[in-house]
Amino acid sequence: MANITSLKPLLSHSSTFTIPGGAFAEDYNNWTNYALTTPKAVIKTTSESDIQTVVKFASEHNLRVSVRGGGHSTFNSCDGIILDLAGWDEVVYDDGDDTIRFRPGALVGKVVEVAGGRGRCIMSGTCNTVGMTSLCLGGGLGPLTPKLGMAIDSLLSARLITASGELLTVSPESNPEVFHILAGAGQTLGVVTEIQMKTYPINETLNTVDETVFSASVTFPASRAAEIGDFLSSMKWDENTAVYLMLLSPPKGGGLLFIFSVNYYGSDEDAKRALKVLYDLKPIAETTSRVPYVQGGQDEAVGERGGFKRMAAVGLKRVNAEGLKGMAEALENLLAVGDDLGKSCVLLEFLGLGAASKSSVGVYPHRDIDIWCIPIAWYNRPENHESAEKFGRDVRKAVKAGDVSEDMVVYPACRAGDEKPEELWGNKETADRIAEMKAKLDAKGVFLKF
Ligand SMILES: Cc1cc2nc3c(=O)[nH]c(=O)nc-3n(C[C@H](O)[C@H](O)[C@H](O)COP(=O)(O)OP(=O)(O)OC[C@H]3O[C@@H](n4cnc5c(N)ncnc54)[C@H](O)[C@@H]3O)c2cc1C
């Protein structure tokens, strides 16, 4: 067994090498501390050549390496070496070809801000604090999916360091077979040190003139789950509408609420016409505003770091009354376990796949799924692990009972970790192709396995 300290002198002075102590969880500042493993060493770096040194050392000494960008998953720690790239967050806009390049620590909010500063938008996610690189590598769903497809549909190229320390440029022209797997299953192949993406003009893309988006919040009590479920089971949203529905317990107490957060890409008049069906259901509260594109992402709410959080995104073709009632019952049961679980919630995303279904970039398999259900158990006490796990299972069971397909479909970038390959990758053939590429680039399994 190698002495991990023998790695330190091999690194340049620009990188830091730390052997973590007892306060690892606090120092690491992850979104969730569930399954957090204390490594032998944490290396913070902005140097490709130091990353090459680290992965070669790990390969030679049979050590695992975990890569950390925005720190929002349960898969970014291991008992070997953590490459913590959070501080490497440079974002560069290229005026020549209107593309954007970013380093592995750049968060969604920063990439959106830099693009927005040039009057351009990008295909990103809902939460500003998520790592943009990892989001792209896993497919990338977001409020602009109905207009722009998945994030991988905007991916132009990446720089990838493999387990042997080789640095590859990966694009449709250079190493195209690696590009194909990287676009969707890229979190398993090595260390991505840069991504280049397309950008789009904000006003033309969002049907606006002042770089703002119509945003509505519409609230119903969860006691009306059946009615809302019936409404959703027959509702089809067009490509100008991105709909998020949160089921939660209000912080000030009271019964569970369903809160729709809707982005509409068009004028206020068109938005009100499109959303009339929702207002006709007579919500108990509603607000509307026009939000600058660059301020659209969520920060503190779901992005808050620390504690334990468990989530898995289950894909659906339909939700109905039974599904919504079952979801609400599962959350009531979880909250009854104790106040520690009070911030737990369920998020439903309705992201029309018009643009995404026309693309065949990469191995992202679920281009026919336009509804995602994401139960989030959120707590601090380890004794609640079991209740959290049961909640996830109960919500999945409830919503799948109302779905038109029995097959379990899971968004690979938001997986729990116990899924079968077909649930993540749609079929055995795709799962096998990913495994083959993994074996080629990372034969010893240095990096994350799915
Ligand atoms: C609150 C929240 C909101 C989310 N919203 C969305 C959303 O709107 N759309 C969406 O598509 N997804 C969303 N996700 C899922 C998210 O895309 C994945 O969890 C993603 O992996 C998180 O990336 P990160 O860099 O923040 O996390 P990390 O934990 O730092 O990284 C996750 C994993 O990605 C891999 N990875 C990270 N950086 C690199 C790199 N440079 N090279 C190679 N591999 C790397 C590693 O395997 C790592 O374990 C959300 C997740 C959360 C928790």
The ligand as a Gaussian input file, in Angstrom:
#p B3LYP/6-31G(d) Opt

LIG

0 1
 C      -30.517000      20.749000      -5.629000
 C      -30.232000      20.059000      -6.935000
 C      -30.737000      20.590000      -8.112000
 C      -30.486000      19.954000      -9.323000
 N      -31.006000      20.481000     -10.478000
 C      -30.758000      19.880000     -11.658000
 C      -31.302000      20.393000     -12.864000
 O      -32.021000      21.385000     -12.886000
 N      -31.013000      19.753000     -14.024000
 C      -30.223000      18.642000     -14.046000
 O      -29.996000      18.114000     -15.127000
 N      -29.707000      18.129000     -12.936000
 C      -29.962000      18.712000     -11.737000
 N      -29.449000      18.170000     -10.589000
 C      -28.617000      16.975000     -10.687000
 C      -27.187000      17.385000     -10.913000
 O      -27.013000      17.692000     -12.282000
 C      -26.243000      16.240000     -10.553000
 O      -26.423000      15.867000      -9.226000
 C      -24.813000      16.681000     -10.771000
 O      -24.007000      15.540000     -10.777000
 C      -24.317000      17.616000      -9.674000
 O      -23.124000      18.168000     -10.064000
 P      -22.174000      18.881000      -8.997000
 O      -20.930000      19.262000      -9.708000
 O      -22.923000      19.942000      -8.286000
 O      -21.935000      17.711000      -7.967000
 P      -20.604000      16.871000      -7.586000
 O      -21.071000      16.045000      -6.451000
 O      -19.454000      17.776000      -7.376000
 O      -20.365000      16.002000      -8.832000
 C      -21.194000      14.888000      -9.081000
 C      -20.443000      13.813000      -9.806000
 O      -20.178000      14.262000     -11.112000
 C      -18.903000      13.845000     -11.512000
 N      -18.084000      15.010000     -11.812000
 C      -18.120000      16.234000     -11.243000
 N      -17.229000      17.031000     -11.822000
 C      -16.618000      16.308000     -12.770000
 C      -15.592000      16.573000     -13.714000
 N      -15.021000      17.753000     -13.802000
 N      -15.200000      15.560000     -14.527000
 C      -15.758000      14.342000     -14.468000
 N      -16.739000      14.028000     -13.592000
 C      -17.152000      15.005000     -12.763000
 C      -18.299000      13.046000     -10.402000
 O      -18.548000      11.688000     -10.639000
 C      -19.084000      13.494000      -9.202000
 O      -19.187000      12.494000      -8.248000
 C      -29.692000      18.772000      -9.365000
 C      -29.183000      18.241000      -8.177000
 C      -29.458000      18.869000      -6.983000
 C      -28.924000      18.278000      -5.716000

